[in-house]
Amino acid sequence: MPGRATLSLRELITHSRGIKANGDTPVFAEPWQAEAFAMVIALHQKGLFTWNEWANALSGQLKRPGALDDASDYYQCWLLALESLITLKNIAGKEDIDQLTAAWQRAAHATPHGQPIKLENDPDRH
């Protein structure tokens, strides 16, 4: 690994401080963390950004003032890095992301306890 700027997916999983390796399978504390991880992988595989672009965006979030040294905010950093990369690459605007975030929050509040949260549960989407 020394001397290389880009990690392979296996190296990313093995050497990331926020991912605990369990054999070859990453372990996530919450389902949304796995979804954030998968989203980054899928968008990279579609060619929307390179690993170098992703590594720079993520490292910028991990090194920002206020980032936690114990990695408890690791996947929050993933989301912030993904949002910044999506807006930087003009994949979506900040306003679009904010509107969709608000829609998901409204959907969560409108969803009965124990039921899956679905975007169509947002009362303002109809």
FENPE-V532653 format. One record per residue. SS is DSSP state (alpha for helix, beta for strand, coil for the rest). OMEGA is omega in radians with two decimals (999 if undefined). NEAR is the number of other C-alpha atoms within 8 Angstrom. Layout:
<<SS OMEGA NEAR> <SS OMEGA NEAR>>
This chain:
<<coil 3.13 4> <coil 3.08 3> <coil 3.12 4> <coil -3.11 6> <coil -3.04 5> <coil 3.10 7> <coil 2.97 10> <coil 3.12 6> <alpha 3.12 6> <alpha 3.12 7> <alpha 3.10 9> <alpha -3.14 9> <alpha -3.07 11> <alpha -2.98 9> <alpha 3.13 7> <coil -3.07 9> <coil -3.10 7> <coil -3.12 8> <coil 3.08 11> <beta -3.12 11> <beta 3.06 10> <beta -2.98 7> <coil 3.10 5> <coil -3.03 5> <beta 3.07 6> <beta 3.10 10> <beta -3.11 8> <coil -3.14 9> <coil -3.09 5> <coil 3.12 6> <alpha -3.11 7> <alpha 3.11 6> <alpha 3.08 10> <alpha 3.12 9> <alpha 3.10 8> <alpha 3.11 11> <alpha -3.12 9> <alpha 3.13 8> <alpha 3.12 8> <alpha -3.14 9> <alpha -3.11 8> <alpha -3.14 8> <alpha 3.06 10> <alpha -3.12 11> <alpha 3.07 7> <coil 3.09 6> <coil -3.11 7> <coil 3.02 8> <coil 3.13 9> <coil 3.06 8> <alpha 3.10 9> <alpha 3.11 8> <alpha 3.13 9> <alpha -3.12 12> <alpha 3.12 9> <alpha 3.14 8> <alpha -3.12 12> <alpha -3.13 12> <alpha 3.07 8> <alpha 3.12 9> <alpha -3.13 12> <alpha -3.11 10> <coil -3.07 7> <coil 3.05 7> <coil 3.14 4> <coil 3.08 4> <coil -3.05 9> <coil -3.13 8> <coil -3.09 5> <coil 3.09 5> <coil 3.14 8> <coil 3.09 8> <coil -3.04 9> <alpha -3.10 10> <alpha 2.97 10> <alpha 3.06 7> <alpha 3.07 11> <alpha -3.12 12> <alpha 3.12 9> <alpha 3.11 9> <alpha 3.13 13> <alpha 3.11 12> <alpha -3.12 10> <alpha 3.14 9> <alpha 3.12 11> <alpha 3.13 11> <alpha 3.12 11> <alpha -3.11 7> <coil -3.14 9> <coil 3.05 7> <coil 3.06 7> <coil 3.12 9> <coil 3.12 9> <alpha 3.13 8> <alpha 3.10 6> <alpha 3.14 8> <alpha 3.14 10> <alpha 3.13 8> <alpha 3.13 8> <alpha 3.07 8> <alpha 3.12 8> <alpha 3.12 8> <alpha 3.10 12> <alpha 3.12 11> <alpha 3.09 8> <alpha 3.11 12> <alpha 3.13 15> <alpha 3.14 11> <alpha -3.10 7> <alpha -3.08 9> <coil 3.10 11> <coil -3.14 6> <coil 3.10 4> <coil 3.13 4> <coil 3.09 6> <coil 3.09 5> <coil 3.13 8> <coil -3.11 10> <alpha 3.12 8> <alpha 3.05 7> <alpha 3.10 11> <coil -3.11 14> <coil -3.13 9> <coil -3.09 6> <coil -3.05 6> <coil 999 4>>
